[in-house]
């Protein structure tokens, strides 16, 4: 699956969960939503790290040869 599509989906889920967190009334609901946001942000971080590691190998970004 395309990492960019996954990141977009996770970002949309984060937005939706943050909206739900804002509407939550009880402490339990707020805790549940905040844990969900935390997990989604950590998942998004995995893909951002993956993308940053892949950038040196992206031919569109760098036309120079790899020095090794």
Backbone as numpy.savetxt, mean C-alpha at the origin, in Angstrom:
# Nx Ny Nz CAx CAy CAz Cx Cy Cz
-0.25 -11.02 -10.82 -1.09 -9.85 -10.82 -0.20 -8.60 -10.82
-0.70 -7.55 -11.40 0.04 -6.30 -11.54 0.19 -5.60 -10.18
1.42 -5.33 -9.73 1.62 -4.68 -8.43 0.94 -3.32 -8.32
0.87 -2.58 -9.42 0.22 -1.27 -9.37 -1.27 -1.40 -9.10
-1.91 -2.42 -9.67 -3.34 -2.65 -9.42 -3.55 -3.05 -7.97
-2.65 -3.85 -7.44 -2.76 -4.27 -6.04 -2.61 -3.05 -5.13
-1.63 -2.19 -5.42 -1.42 -1.00 -4.60 -2.62 -0.06 -4.67
-3.20 0.07 -5.84 -4.39 0.92 -5.99 -5.55 0.35 -5.17
-5.73 -0.95 -5.23 -6.79 -1.59 -4.46 -6.59 -1.44 -2.96
-5.36 -1.61 -2.51 -5.07 -1.45 -1.08 -5.32 0.00 -0.66
-4.92 0.95 -1.50 -5.13 2.37 -1.18 -6.62 2.69 -1.05
-7.42 2.13 -1.94 -8.87 2.35 -1.86 -9.45 1.74 -0.59
-8.95 0.56 -0.22 -9.41 -0.07 1.02 -9.02 0.76 2.24
-7.83 1.35 2.21 -7.40 2.21 3.32 -8.34 3.40 3.44
-8.65 4.03 2.31 -9.57 5.18 2.32 -10.93 4.79 2.88
-11.47 3.68 2.43 -12.79 3.24 2.89 -12.77 2.92 4.38
-11.70 2.29 4.83 -11.61 1.93 6.25 -11.43 3.17 7.11
-10.69 4.17 6.62 -10.55 5.42 7.37 -11.89 6.14 7.49
-12.69 6.10 6.45 -14.03 6.71 6.52 -14.88 5.97 7.54
-14.80 4.65 7.53 -15.55 3.85 8.50 -15.05 4.14 9.92
-13.76 4.34 10.07 -13.19 4.66 11.38 -13.74 5.99 11.88
-13.88 6.94 10.99 -14.43 8.24 11.38 -15.88 8.16 11.82
-16.62 7.18 11.31 -18.02 7.01 11.66 -18.24 6.06 12.83
-17.19 5.39 13.27 -17.31 4.41 14.35 -17.70 5.11 15.65
-18.56 4.45 16.41 -19.07 5.03 17.66 -18.38 4.43 18.89
-18.19 3.13 18.90 -17.65 2.48 20.09 -16.13 2.32 19.98
-15.52 2.12 21.13 -14.07 1.92 21.17 -13.68 0.63 20.44
-14.54 -0.39 20.54 -14.25 -1.65 19.87 -14.24 -1.49 18.35
-15.21 -0.74 17.83 -15.26 -0.48 16.39 -14.03 0.31 15.94
-13.67 1.32 16.72 -12.51 2.14 16.38 -11.24 1.31 16.40
-11.11 0.43 17.40 -9.94 -0.44 17.48 -9.87 -1.37 16.28
-11.01 -1.96 15.92 -11.04 -2.87 14.78 -10.61 -2.16 13.49
-11.16 -0.97 13.26 -10.83 -0.23 12.04 -9.38 0.25 12.06
-8.89 0.67 13.22 -7.51 1.14 13.27 -6.52 0.00 13.03
-6.83 -1.19 13.53 -5.98 -2.35 13.27 -6.01 -2.72 11.79
-7.18 -2.60 11.18 -7.30 -2.88 9.75 -6.47 -1.89 8.93
-6.54 -0.61 9.29 -5.75 0.41 8.60 -4.27 0.12 8.76
-3.86 -0.24 9.96 -2.45 -0.56 10.22 -1.99 -1.71 9.33
-2.78 -2.77 9.26 -2.41 -3.93 8.44 -2.37 -3.58 6.96
-3.34 -2.81 6.50 -3.35 -2.41 5.09 -2.15 -1.53 4.75
-1.79 -0.62 5.66 -0.63 0.25 5.42 0.66 -0.56 5.38
0.76 -1.56 6.25 1.94 -2.42 6.21 1.99 -3.20 4.90
0.85 -3.67 4.43 0.80 -4.38 3.16 1.19 -3.46 2.01
0.71 -2.24 2.03 1.07 -1.27 1.00 2.57 -1.00 1.03
3.13 -0.95 2.22 4.57 -0.74 2.37 5.39 -1.83 1.71
4.89 -3.07 1.78 5.58 -4.18 1.13 5.67 -3.93 -0.37
4.59 -3.50 -0.98 4.59 -3.26 -2.42 5.42 -2.03 -2.78
5.40 -1.01 -1.93 6.23 0.17 -2.21 7.71 -0.20 -2.14
8.09 -1.02 -1.18 9.48 -1.48 -1.11 9.84 -2.32 -2.33
8.92 -3.17 -2.75 9.15 -3.99 -3.94 9.37 -3.10 -5.16
8.53 -2.10 -5.31 8.66 -1.20 -6.46 9.97 -0.42 -6.41
10.38 0.01 -5.22 11.64 0.76 -5.12 12.84 -0.12 -5.43
12.74 -1.41 -5.12 13.82 -2.33 -5.43 13.87 -2.65 -6.93
12.72 -2.57 -7.60 12.66 -2.89 -9.02 13.08 -1.73 -9.90
13.05 -0.51 -9.40 13.35 0.68 -10.21 14.71 0.60 -10.88
15.78 0.15 -10.21 17.07 0.10 -10.92 17.07 -0.82 -12.14
16.12 -1.73 -12.21 16.06 -2.68 -13.31 15.03 -2.30 -14.37
14.37 -1.17 -14.18 13.33 -0.74 -15.12 13.99 -0.05 -16.31
13.83 -0.61 -17.49 14.47 -0.07 -18.69 13.92 1.29 -19.08
12.66 1.57 -18.73 12.06 2.85 -19.09 12.67 4.00 -18.30
13.08 3.74 -17.09 13.60 4.79 -16.22 15.07 5.06 -16.50
15.83 4.02 -16.74 17.27 4.15 -16.87 17.74 3.46 -18.14
18.24 4.22 -19.07 18.72 3.64 -20.33 20.17 3.19 -20.25
20.83 3.47 -19.13 22.23 3.08 -18.96 22.31 1.59 -18.67
23.46 1.03 -18.94 23.64 -0.39 -18.63 23.89 -0.57 -17.13
23.54 -1.72 -16.63 23.76 -2.04 -15.22 25.25 -2.29 -15.03
25.86 -1.67 -14.00 27.32 -1.71 -13.86 27.91 -3.03 -13.39
27.16 -4.08 -13.26 27.74 -5.35 -12.81 27.56 -6.45 -13.80
